[in-house]
Structure formats: structure tokens, C-alpha cells
């Protein structure tokens, strides 16, 4: 038996278990190197088309929502990196509905590893590194417009980490709904993939009500909008407090608390396929 009596021991056990499960899938993927590299390159090209659409728009306009192409690229790159990292690490949690219907979740609950860890690490796809690389490339292209200082670098790092956590929580919260509905993966995608798409654009193109929703209800605005305002030296056109620019960790922490409560309630709600 593994000693998980203390929170630190429990977290260490969860991280180690996740890594071991993910490593199995990495080895399986690398057994077919041609297929792996083809899928990785394909991921880069497909996600690159997302930014091409934005670039084509700027062949007809100079600014969009008051932002230039490189400023939007900064927003795009930051949310894309955070989202793609979270998608690679925990995106498989969206398959809860499949696991419930097939009865695989019953087997997971008998193992000495947290169910959430098993769901997140299941079928770990290392090939999604290509999609992360695309986001990094767009961000690197946009980065020279920022007057970098140690403080701005710190805000960037904190925003990236917080963004991954926020998207992780969004994945888990909306996937957990499938404990009640059995299959609501498309509904979850509207908030995960759809949320990432919205955050690729400046909030100035959306009504104030949408911005408030993305700040106070589903805090995706803290992934890139508020941090990028600080990086670009801009004031918030919606008049939000200046400290919002540094509040990404707070938003992530609050969402972690909500996610924990939702996940526990969903797991309690689960009824075995044999019951």
C-alpha cells in the first residue's frame, strides 16, 4: 500500500501515477515513429490555419477592436499555449461519458490511483506538442512588440502557469457534467475549445456582458486578456481595476476550489453500470 495520509504524499502519489500511465502511452506512440511524426507535423499545420484566418483578416484592416495584428498574436499565443498544454495533459477527461457507458470507470475505481488521474492520463497524446509549438511560434513572433522587463517576464510566466490551471479546471468541470448526462462532450467542447477560440481575440469586440461573464463566471479573461494588457502597457477599456492584471493566480485558485467541489459531487453521483 502507498502511504497517502498527508496531502503532500497524496499529491506526490498522484503525480507519479500520472507520469507512469502517460509514459505507457508515450512508449506506445513511439513504437510507430512515422505515424507519430506525421501526426505531430499535421497538428502544427492544422492549428496554424487558425492564425492564418486572423492574418488574412488584416489584409483588409489595420486594427481589429483597436488592436494590431501583432497585439492580437500576443493574445492568441498566450491562450493557445495554455490551452494546448492543458489539452495534452488532461484533455482525455472529456471521455468520462464513454468510460461510464463502457463500464471502464468501474475498473478505474478499484485501482489505488485517483480516478481523475487515470482519466486525465488515459491515452496521453505526446503528438499534441506540435500544437503547443504552433502557439509558441505565434507568441515568439509577437513578443518583440513588448518592452520586456523582469516584472513583465514574471507576469508572463505566472499567467502561463495560471492559464494552464484555469483550462484544466474548465476541462474537468464541464466533463464532470457527464456523470449526470452520460454524454455531453459536445456541450463541454463549447466551453473548452470554444472558450479558447474566443480568447484569441481582444475583448473589445465583445459586449460588456460577455467580458463580465469571462471575468466573474468563467474567468478565461485571466488567461491572457488582463496579463496582456499589462504586457502591452494598455489600460482596460472596460474600466476594470488595475490589480486584475496580476490576478491570474487568484482566479486559478478559486476555480480549483470550485472544480474540486464539482468533481467530488459528480463522483458521488456516479452509479456503477452494474447497479
C-alpha positions as CSV (number, residue, x, y, z in Angstrom):
1,X,0.0,0.0,0.0
2,X,1.1,3.5,-0.7
3,X,1.2,6.0,2.2
4,X,-1.1,8.9,1.2
5,X,-2.1,10.0,4.6
6,X,-0.7,13.5,4.2
7,X,-1.6,16.0,1.4
8,X,2.0,16.1,0.2
9,X,2.2,12.3,0.0
10,X,-1.2,12.2,-1.8
11,X,-0.1,14.8,-4.4
12,X,3.3,13.0,-4.9
13,X,1.5,9.7,-5.4
14,X,-0.9,11.3,-7.9
15,X,1.8,12.9,-9.9
16,X,3.9,9.7,-10.0
17,X,0.9,7.7,-11.1
18,X,0.0,10.2,-13.8
19,X,3.6,10.0,-15.2
20,X,3.7,6.2,-15.2
21,X,0.4,6.0,-17.1
22,X,1.4,8.7,-19.5
23,X,4.7,7.0,-20.1
24,X,2.9,3.8,-21.2
25,X,1.1,5.8,-23.9
26,X,4.2,7.6,-25.0
27,X,6.1,4.3,-25.5
28,X,3.1,3.0,-27.4
29,X,3.1,6.1,-29.7
30,X,6.9,6.0,-30.3
31,X,6.6,2.3,-31.4
32,X,5.3,3.8,-34.6
33,X,7.7,6.8,-35.2
34,X,6.5,7.6,-38.8
35,X,2.9,7.8,-37.6
36,X,3.9,9.9,-34.6
37,X,5.9,12.5,-36.5
38,X,3.3,12.7,-39.3
39,X,0.5,13.4,-36.7
40,X,2.8,15.9,-34.9
41,X,3.5,17.9,-38.1
42,X,-0.1,17.6,-39.1
43,X,-1.1,19.2,-35.8
44,X,1.2,22.1,-36.4
45,X,-0.2,22.7,-39.9
46,X,-3.8,22.4,-38.9
47,X,-3.6,24.7,-35.9
48,X,-1.5,27.2,-38.0
49,X,-4.6,27.7,-40.2
50,X,-6.4,29.2,-37.2
51,X,-3.9,32.1,-37.1
52,X,-3.8,32.3,-41.0
53,X,-7.5,33.2,-40.8
54,X,-6.7,36.1,-38.5
55,X,-3.8,37.2,-40.7
56,X,-6.0,37.2,-43.8
57,X,-8.4,39.4,-42.0
58,X,-5.7,42.0,-41.5
59,X,-5.1,42.2,-45.3
60,X,-8.3,44.3,-45.3
61,X,-8.0,46.2,-41.9
62,X,-5.2,47.8,-39.9
63,X,-6.6,47.2,-36.5
64,X,-9.4,45.0,-35.1
65,X,-11.1,46.1,-31.9
66,X,-8.3,48.6,-31.5
67,X,-5.5,46.0,-31.6
68,X,-2.9,45.4,-34.3
69,X,-2.1,42.0,-35.8
70,X,0.9,41.5,-33.5
71,X,-1.0,42.6,-30.4
72,X,-3.7,40.0,-31.3
73,X,-0.9,37.5,-31.9
74,X,0.2,38.0,-28.4
75,X,-3.3,37.3,-27.1
76,X,-3.5,34.3,-29.5
77,X,-0.2,32.9,-28.5
78,X,-0.7,33.1,-24.7
79,X,-4.1,31.4,-24.7
80,X,-3.1,28.9,-27.3
81,X,0.0,27.7,-25.3
82,X,-2.0,27.5,-22.0
83,X,-4.9,25.7,-23.7
84,X,-2.8,23.2,-25.7
85,X,-0.7,22.3,-22.7
86,X,-3.9,21.7,-20.6
87,X,-5.4,19.7,-23.5
88,X,-2.4,17.5,-23.8
89,X,-2.2,16.9,-20.0
90,X,-5.9,16.5,-19.1
91,X,-7.9,16.6,-22.3
92,X,-8.7,12.9,-22.0
93,X,-11.0,13.7,-19.1
94,X,-13.6,14.6,-21.7
95,X,-14.1,10.9,-22.3
96,X,-15.9,10.4,-19.0
97,X,-19.1,9.6,-20.8
98,X,-17.5,6.8,-22.8
99,X,-16.0,5.3,-19.6
100,X,-19.3,5.4,-17.9
101,X,-21.2,3.7,-20.7
102,X,-18.5,1.0,-21.3
103,X,-18.1,0.3,-17.6
104,X,-14.4,1.1,-17.7
105,X,-14.9,3.7,-14.9
106,X,-15.9,0.8,-12.6
107,X,-12.4,-0.8,-13.2
108,X,-10.7,2.6,-12.6
109,X,-12.4,3.0,-9.2
110,X,-10.9,-0.3,-8.0
111,X,-7.3,0.8,-8.5
112,X,-5.2,2.5,-5.9
113,X,-4.8,5.6,-8.1
114,X,-7.2,8.6,-8.1
115,X,-9.9,8.3,-10.7
116,X,-9.2,11.8,-12.1
117,X,-5.5,11.0,-12.6
118,X,-6.4,7.9,-14.5
119,X,-8.9,9.7,-16.7
120,X,-6.5,12.6,-17.4
121,X,-3.5,10.4,-18.3
122,X,-5.5,7.9,-20.3
123,X,-4.4,7.8,-24.0
124,X,-1.9,10.6,-23.3
125,X,-1.0,12.1,-26.7
126,X,2.5,13.4,-26.9
127,X,1.9,14.4,-30.6
128,X,0.0,17.5,-29.3
129,X,3.4,19.0,-28.7
130,X,3.1,20.2,-32.3
131,X,0.0,22.3,-31.4
132,X,1.9,23.7,-28.5
133,X,4.8,24.6,-30.8
134,X,2.5,26.5,-33.1
135,X,1.3,28.6,-30.2
136,X,4.8,29.2,-29.1
137,X,5.8,30.3,-32.6
138,X,3.0,32.8,-32.9
139,X,3.8,34.2,-29.4
140,X,7.5,34.5,-30.3
141,X,6.6,36.4,-33.4
142,X,4.5,38.8,-31.4
143,X,6.9,39.1,-28.4
144,X,9.2,41.9,-29.8
145,X,6.3,44.5,-29.5
146,X,6.6,44.2,-25.7
147,X,9.1,46.2,-23.8
148,X,10.3,43.4,-21.7
149,X,11.3,43.9,-18.0
150,X,11.8,41.5,-15.2
151,X,8.3,42.3,-13.9
152,X,6.7,41.7,-17.3
153,X,8.6,38.4,-17.6
154,X,7.3,37.3,-14.2
155,X,3.8,38.3,-15.1
156,X,4.1,36.2,-18.3
157,X,5.3,33.1,-16.5
158,X,2.7,33.4,-13.8
159,X,0.0,34.0,-16.5
160,X,1.0,30.9,-18.4
161,X,1.0,28.6,-15.4
162,X,-2.3,30.1,-14.2
163,X,-3.7,29.7,-17.7
164,X,-2.9,26.0,-17.8
165,X,-4.6,25.6,-14.4
166,X,-7.7,27.5,-15.5
167,X,-8.1,25.5,-18.6
168,X,-7.5,22.3,-16.7
169,X,-10.4,23.3,-14.4
170,X,-12.7,24.1,-17.3
171,X,-12.0,20.7,-18.8
172,X,-12.8,18.9,-15.6
173,X,-15.8,21.0,-14.6
174,X,-17.7,20.6,-17.9
175,X,-16.6,17.0,-18.4
176,X,-17.9,16.1,-14.9
177,X,-21.4,17.1,-16.2
178,X,-21.4,13.7,-18.0
179,X,-21.9,12.0,-14.6
180,X,-25.4,13.3,-14.8
181,X,-26.0,13.3,-18.6
182,X,-23.8,10.3,-19.6
183,X,-22.8,12.1,-22.8
184,X,-22.3,15.8,-23.0
185,X,-18.9,16.0,-24.7
186,X,-20.1,18.5,-27.3
187,X,-21.5,20.7,-24.6
188,X,-18.2,20.6,-22.8
189,X,-16.3,21.4,-26.1
190,X,-18.3,24.6,-26.4
191,X,-16.6,25.9,-23.2
192,X,-13.2,24.4,-23.7
193,X,-12.4,24.7,-27.4
194,X,-14.9,27.4,-27.8
195,X,-13.5,29.4,-24.9
196,X,-10.0,29.2,-26.3
197,X,-11.3,30.5,-29.7
198,X,-13.0,33.5,-28.0
199,X,-9.9,34.3,-26.1
200,X,-7.8,34.5,-29.3
201,X,-9.4,37.9,-30.0
202,X,-9.4,41.2,-28.0
203,X,-12.3,41.6,-25.6
204,X,-13.1,44.9,-27.2
205,X,-15.1,43.2,-30.0
206,X,-17.5,41.6,-27.5
207,X,-20.3,43.2,-25.5
208,X,-19.6,44.2,-21.9
209,X,-21.8,41.4,-20.6
210,X,-19.6,38.8,-22.3
211,X,-16.5,40.3,-20.8
212,X,-18.1,40.3,-17.4
213,X,-19.0,36.6,-17.8
214,X,-15.5,35.7,-18.8
215,X,-14.2,37.6,-15.8
216,X,-16.6,36.7,-13.0
217,X,-18.3,33.5,-14.1
218,X,-15.8,31.6,-16.2
219,X,-12.6,33.5,-15.6
220,X,-10.9,32.9,-19.0
221,X,-10.1,36.6,-19.3
222,X,-7.4,36.0,-16.7
223,X,-5.6,33.6,-19.1
224,X,-4.5,36.3,-21.5
225,X,-6.6,39.4,-21.6
226,X,-5.7,41.0,-18.3
227,X,-2.0,39.9,-18.4
228,X,-1.6,41.1,-22.0
229,X,-3.0,44.5,-21.1
230,X,-0.1,44.8,-18.6
231,X,2.5,43.4,-21.1
232,X,1.3,45.9,-23.7
233,X,1.1,48.8,-21.3
234,X,-2.6,49.3,-22.1
235,X,-5.5,50.4,-19.9
236,X,-8.6,48.3,-19.8
237,X,-11.3,49.9,-22.0
238,X,-13.9,48.3,-19.7
239,X,-12.5,50.1,-16.6
240,X,-11.5,47.0,-14.6
241,X,-9.2,47.5,-11.5
242,X,-5.5,47.6,-12.3
243,X,-4.8,44.7,-10.0
244,X,-6.8,42.4,-12.3
245,X,-3.7,42.3,-14.5
246,X,-1.9,40.4,-11.7
247,X,-4.9,38.3,-10.5
248,X,-4.5,35.3,-12.7
249,X,-3.2,33.1,-9.8
250,X,-6.2,34.1,-7.7
251,X,-8.6,33.3,-10.4
252,X,-6.9,29.9,-10.9
253,X,-7.0,29.1,-7.2
254,X,-10.7,30.0,-6.9
255,X,-11.5,27.9,-9.9
256,X,-9.5,24.9,-8.4
257,X,-11.7,25.1,-5.3
258,X,-14.9,25.1,-7.4
259,X,-13.5,22.3,-9.6
260,X,-12.7,20.1,-6.6
261,X,-16.3,20.5,-5.2
262,X,-17.9,19.8,-8.6
263,X,-15.7,16.7,-9.2
264,X,-16.4,15.3,-5.8
265,X,-20.1,15.8,-6.2
266,X,-20.0,14.2,-9.7
267,X,-18.1,11.2,-8.4
268,X,-20.6,10.7,-5.6
269,X,-23.4,11.0,-8.2
270,X,-21.9,8.1,-10.2
271,X,-23.8,4.9,-10.2
272,X,-22.0,1.8,-11.4
273,X,-23.2,0.2,-14.7
274,X,-23.9,-2.9,-12.6
275,X,-26.1,-1.0,-10.1
